[in-house]
Amino acid sequence: MNTGIAVNTGTALYSAVGEVLTHYEVDVEAATLARRAAVTLPAKVQYAWRHPSLAVLYVSSSDGGPRVPSSYNHVSALAIRPDGSLRPLGEPQSLTRRAVHMCVDPTGRYVLNGHNYPASGITVHEIADDGSLGPEVPQDDHSGCGIYPHQVMVFPSGHTALVVDRGNKPDGAKPEDPGALRTFEFTAGVLVPRQVVAPGGGYGFGPRHVDFHPSHPWMYVSDERSNRLYMFRFTGDQLEEASAYTRNTLAQPGNIRPRQIAGPIHLHPNGRIVYLANRADHSVENQGARVFGGGENNIAVFALDARTGEPRLVQHADTRSVHVRTFACDPSGRLLVAASIKPHAVLEAGRVEQVAAALTVFRIQADGRLQFVRTYDVDTPDGRLQYWMGMIRP
């Protein structure tokens, strides 16, 4: 099939600040980033995902935010030129509400968007042969997505979709909302509820993101609310009811500060390492200024047993920034780049200093450990956030 979309042979990094998506050219050997052109989306970028075979990037955008009403929501297709720059492909498709996460199924036929406010749900759009977006696929049943979905994924088989339902911590008189992993049969773009996995009834279980092993039926889960890593086995896309392994993600699990939460999770392309972000941005008052109140901002590195998939903590790599919301490995598995969401004041040697939002570059060593190389400051004007970042090689 000749789609007319050129193939990019390099590595590109894309960073979203507000509605602006900026392309950086990645030199993997030198571990450097060079800023190139930017495109503007209809509203603030929420998440993005590359087509599995075409040089197309899909981007969800919204004028809302977490628990903030939105009135302008879209999913867009952008063709990736040979130099990594982006151009619109077809017309954006409207969404009824903000998408917190999105993905493309392994066949490249559907875009799925996950929603959690003001109502939970999944919307599905067809993808045309040229990579442009088609119409929304009507769903018979919009229930079964839980209290607070934070991610939507499709199993490697392509037959099952997954909602990662984080739930919510108790807040004052408001009781805890339990979390769960919720699966759906996925046929011709239509979702049918299938399984709910909620250890302990979902209480104390707050999954945020998952990633699948590239060659084994193992799924790794980051628990935002309890700072844990889980490994779940599955057979025929049926998840086991309890995790096979559970690990703490923090270097100091006995010293948890306010707003210390686990974040995104990714497997190394070789399937031997799991990376998971720990993030904190609690602030305290110091002589009239609000400064960082302590906590861990690092990438936890877990080596995996090749036979069982058991994770073993081997490193915490300081991101030298505050609150990494997204990170990515380059497709060759030689670099990891972490993106912090916003600048933050810190107290250093009695002085208040500003740590910028940043892209932190690490080399991935042969054993999977991370070696810090450099940071690039990222401008976040007028309170905008670096909300998403990813790397691709079409």
N, C-alpha and C positions, 0 to 999 in steps of 0.2 A: 504493500500500500504506500503510495507516494503522497505524503501529506503536505509537502511544500515547506515543512518546518525544518530549518537547518539544524545540524548537530554541532554542539559545542564540545570541543575536545579538551578544554581546560577545566579549572575548578573555580566556581563562583560562590561568593558569600553574599547573602542578602540580609540587610538589617532594616527593620521597620521602626521608625520613630513617628508616632502619630499616624497620619495618612501617607507619609513619604516612605517609600521603599528604595533603599540605596544599594547599588551593586558595588561590591569590592572584588577586585581581581586577586586571587590567592596564589602566591608562589609557595608551593608546598616545600620545596627544597630549602628555601631561605626562611620559611616560616614568617612571611610578611603579607600584609594586606595593603592593596592600593585602591583608594576610593575612585570610583568611576561615575557613571550616570545614575540618575534617580528618576523614578516615576511616582506619580501621585494617584492614590486609589480614591474611590468615592468617599471614604470615611476612614477612621482610624483602623489600621491593620490589627486583626485579632490573631490570626494564624494563617499558615500557608503550607502547601504540600505539592510536591512535584509529581507529575504523571509518571507511571512506572516505565513507559517506553518512549513517549514523545517528549520533545523539548518544550514543555509547557508547565508553567507554575500556576497553581490555583490559590487565590487569596480571598479570605473572608474579611469583611470590614464592617464597622458599625460606629455610630455616633454615641453609643452608650458605653457601659463598662460594668464591672461586677456589681450586681444589684442596683444598677443605674438604668432607668428607663431609656429606651432607644426608639427612634422613629425612622432611621435611615440605615438600612442593613442590606448588604449585598455579598455575593460571591462572584469573583471575576476570574477570567482566564487570561494569562499573559504568556505570549510566545517568547521563548528564550533565543535570542540571536546568537550566532557563532562566537561573538566576543563577550557573551554573558549579559549584554544589555537586554532590556525587556520592552515589549510592545503589546498593546491590547490585542486580544484575539476574540473577536465577536463582542457581543454586548453583555455587560454584567447582568446577573439574574438577581431579582429582589428576594430577600428573606424577610419573614414576618417579624423576627426578633434577632437579637445579637447572637452570634455563634461564638461559643467559648473555645471551640476546637473544631478541626475539620481534618478529613483524610480522603484519599482516593483508594478505591478497592483494588486488589492486585491485578484484575483484568484490565483496569484503566477505562471501565465503562461508566463508572458512577463516582460522583463527589458526595460525601456525607458530611453534614454539619450537625454538631451537637449543641443543644441550647439548654440553659438552666434558669433563665429569668425573662419574663415573669412566669413562664411555664416551662417545664422540662419537655424535651422531645428531640427527635432527629428528623432532619429534612434531607432528601435525596434528590440529586439532579443528574440527568443523563449527560454523558459526554459524547459528542459527535465524533465521526471518524477523523476530522481535522483537529480535534482537541478542544474545539469551542464548546461552550456550555449549552445544553439543551433544556427542555422543560423539567419542572419538578415532577417527581414520581408520586402519585397519590398513595397515601398509606391508609390501610383499613383500620389500624389500631394505633392511636397516639399515646397510649398509656405504657407503663412499665419501665420508664426511664429513671425513676427514683426522685429523691429530694433535690440533689445538687450535682448533676452530671458535670464532670470536668474534662472528659475526653471521650471521643468516639473513635473506634478502631475496627478494622476488619481482620479476622484471622487469616493466616497465610493461605488457607484453603480457598478463601474467597466466598465460602458458603455461610459464614457466621459473622455477624457484627457484634461489637462489644461496647457497652456504655460503662465507663468508670465513674461510679456514683460516689463522690467524696463524702456526702453527708455534711453535717456541721457540728462543731463543738457546742456544748451548752453555753448559753449566754445570759447571765443573770437569772431571771425567772424562767427563761425559755429552755426547755430540756434539750438534750442532745438529739440530733437527727442521725440515725444510723446510716452507715455507708454500705455499699455492695458492689459486686461485679455482676453485670446484667447482660446476658447474651440474647441474640435474636437470630432466627433463621433469616437468611438473606438470599432471596431468589428473584431475579429479574428486577432488582431495585426495591423490592417490597420486603418489609420487616415484619416478623411475627415473633412475639415474645417466646423465649425458650427456657432459660435457666437463670436463677438468682443464687449467687454465692455470697453469703454474709456470715462469716465466722462470728460466733458469739452473738448472733442476731444482728450483727453490724455495729454493735456498740463498741467504741474504742477502735473501730475499723474505718479509716478515712483515706481510701485509695485516691490518688490524684492522676497518675499516668502509668501506663504499662509499655513494655516492649517485648517482642517475641524473639526467641532464639532463632538464628537463621537455618538451623538444620535439625533441631530436636523439638519435641512437643513440650516446650517449657516456656512459661510466661513469667516475666519479672515485673514486680509491682512496687511503686513507691507509695508509701503511706504518708501523706502530708501531715495528718493530725497527730501521729504518734512517732514520727521520725524513724520509720522502719522500712526495710526491704523484705519483700516476700518473693518466694518462687512457688508458682503453682504448676502442676503437671496437668496435661489434658490429653484425652483420647477421643479422636473423632470430633474435635471441637467441644467436647464435654469436659468442663473443668472439674477437677477434684474439689471436694467441699472444704478442704482445709489446705493451708500452704504446706508444702514439703519442707521448706526451710524459712526461718524468720531471723533477720539480723537487724541490729541497731545501726543507724547510719552515722551517728555522731562520734566525734573524737572524745567528747566529754558528756556521755549520756546522763551522768549524775548532776550536770550543771546546765539545765535547760532554761534559757532566758525567755522572756516574752517574745512572741512572734518568731519563734524558732520553728521552722517548718521545712519538710522535705519538698523537693521540687521535681523537675523533669528527670527522666531516666532513659538511657540509651545503651544498647549493646555495641561493642566494637564489631566492625564488619566480620572479623574472624571468629566471633562467637565465644571467645575465651575470657572476655572482660565485660563487667557491667559498670557503667558510670552513673552516678546519681548526685544531684545538686542538693546541698544543704544551704539554706538561706535564712537570713535574719536581718531585720531593719528597725528593730525597736529603738526608740530615741528617749533620752532623758534630758532634763534641763541642767545646764552648767553655766552659771554666771550670766543668765539671761539668754543663752543660746540653746537650741535643741541639737544634741549631738548623739551619735551612735551609742546605744546603751549596752552593747556587747552581744555576743552570739557567734555562731559559726557560719562563715561564708566560704564554702569549699566544695570541691568535687570529691566525693567518696569513690574510691576505686576498689572493686571487688574482683578477685580472680575466681574463675569458675572451674570446678572439678569436671574434667572432660567426660567422665563416666556418669556421674550423678547430677551434675549441674549445681552442686552445693556452692554457694558464694562464700568467699573468705576475704575479709577486709585486709587490704595491703597498703593503703595510703589515703591520706586526706591532703589534697592539693589546694592551697589557699588561692582564691580567685583574685585577691588584691582589689576587690570591689565589694559593693554592698548589694545583696539581693539579685542573684542570677536567676532570671525567670526562664531563659532558654539557653541551650548549648547544643553543639553538634560536632560530630567527627567528620573529617573530610572523607570522601568515598574510598580513598586509598588506605585509610586507617593510620595515617602518619601525623595528623594534627587534630587537636581538639580546641575549639574556640567557645568561650563562655561569654554570654551577653548579660550585663547587669542592667536593671530596669531604669534606674534614675540616679542622680547625684545624691550624696549624703554627707553631712558634716560629721567629722570625727575629731576626737581630742588627741593630739599628738604632742608629747612633751609639754603639756600645759597650754598648748595653743590650739585654737579651733581651725581646722583645715578642711577643705572641700575635696572629697573624692568624687571624681566625675563618673557618670555612666560610662561604661567601657566595654570594649571587646578584648578579652584576655586570651592570649595565644599560648598554647602548650604544645610541645612535641610529645608524641606518644612513643615511649621507649619500647624495646622488644618485648619486655615483660608486661606491657600495658600501663606501667606507671607513667605519670605525667611530669614533664620537666618544663617549668615556667620559662617563657621566652620574652614576652613583652606585653604591654597593654596599649591599646589605642583609645584615647578619650573620644566619646561620642556626644555631640551636642544635642541636648534635649530642651529646646526653647519653650518658653511659656507653659511649663509644667507638663509637656509631652513626655511620653514614656517610650523606652526601647522595649517594645512589647513582644517582638518575635525576631528570631534570627535563625538562619539555616544555611547549610552548604550543599551544593550539588555539583555533579559532573555529568551533564547529559550524554 
